[in-house]
Amino acid sequence: MEYIGLLFEIIFLGIGVYLYLFVRGFISQKDPKKQAKMDEFRKENGWWLRLAAIALISVMTINIALHIQQLIT
C-alpha cells in the first residue's frame, strides 16, 4: 500500500513538471490555431499557473523524499 502512495506522489510531481514546462512555453503544438490558443491561455493565466506548478513540484518533492526515507527505515 505504501508503494501506491509513492506512485501517486510521483504522478503528481510529473503533472507539476508538465504544468511548469507548459507555462514556460517549452510545450508547443504543430497546429497554429491550437498554438495560438495555448499562447493566449498562458498570457492570461501564466502568473498563477507558474506559482501553482512550483508549489506542486516543491510539495511533491518533499513528500517523495519523506516517503522514501520512511520506506528505508
C-alpha positions in Angstrom: 0.0 0.0 0.0 2.9 2.3 0.7 4.2 1.9 -2.9 0.8 3.0 -4.3 1.0 6.3 -2.4 4.6 6.8 -3.6 3.4 6.1 -7.2 0.7 8.8 -6.9 3.2 11.3 -5.5 5.5 10.7 -8.5 2.5 11.1 -10.8 1.6 14.4 -9.2 5.2 15.5 -9.4 5.1 14.7 -13.2 1.9 16.8 -13.5 3.6 19.7 -11.8 6.7 19.5 -14.0 4.5 19.3 -17.1 2.5 22.3 -16.0 5.6 24.3 -15.4 7.0 23.4 -18.8 3.7 24.4 -20.3 3.6 27.7 -18.6 7.2 28.4 -19.6 6.4 27.7 -23.3 8.5 24.6 -23.8 5.5 22.6 -24.9 4.1 23.5 -28.3 1.6 22.3 -30.8 2.1 21.8 -34.5 -1.3 23.2 -35.3 -1.1 27.0 -35.4 -4.7 27.5 -34.1 -4.1 25.4 -31.1 -0.7 27.0 -30.5 -2.4 30.5 -30.6 -5.0 29.3 -28.0 -2.2 27.9 -25.8 -0.2 31.2 -26.0 -3.3 33.2 -25.2 -4.1 31.0 -22.2 -0.5 31.3 -20.9 -0.7 35.0 -21.4 -3.9 35.3 -19.3 -3.1 32.7 -16.6 0.7 32.4 -16.6 1.4 34.1 -13.2 -0.8 31.9 -11.1 -0.2 28.7 -13.1 3.6 29.2 -12.6 3.1 29.6 -8.8 0.8 26.6 -8.7 3.3 24.5 -10.6 6.2 25.5 -8.4 4.2 24.8 -5.3 3.1 21.4 -6.6 6.7 20.5 -7.5 8.1 21.5 -4.2 5.5 19.8 -2.1 5.6 16.6 -4.1 9.5 16.6 -3.9 9.4 16.9 -0.2 6.6 14.2 0.1 8.6 11.8 -2.1 11.8 12.3 -0.1 10.0 11.8 3.2 8.1 8.8 1.8 11.3 7.1 0.6 13.0 7.9 3.9 10.1 6.2 5.7 10.3 3.2 3.4 14.0 2.8 4.1 13.8 2.9 7.8 
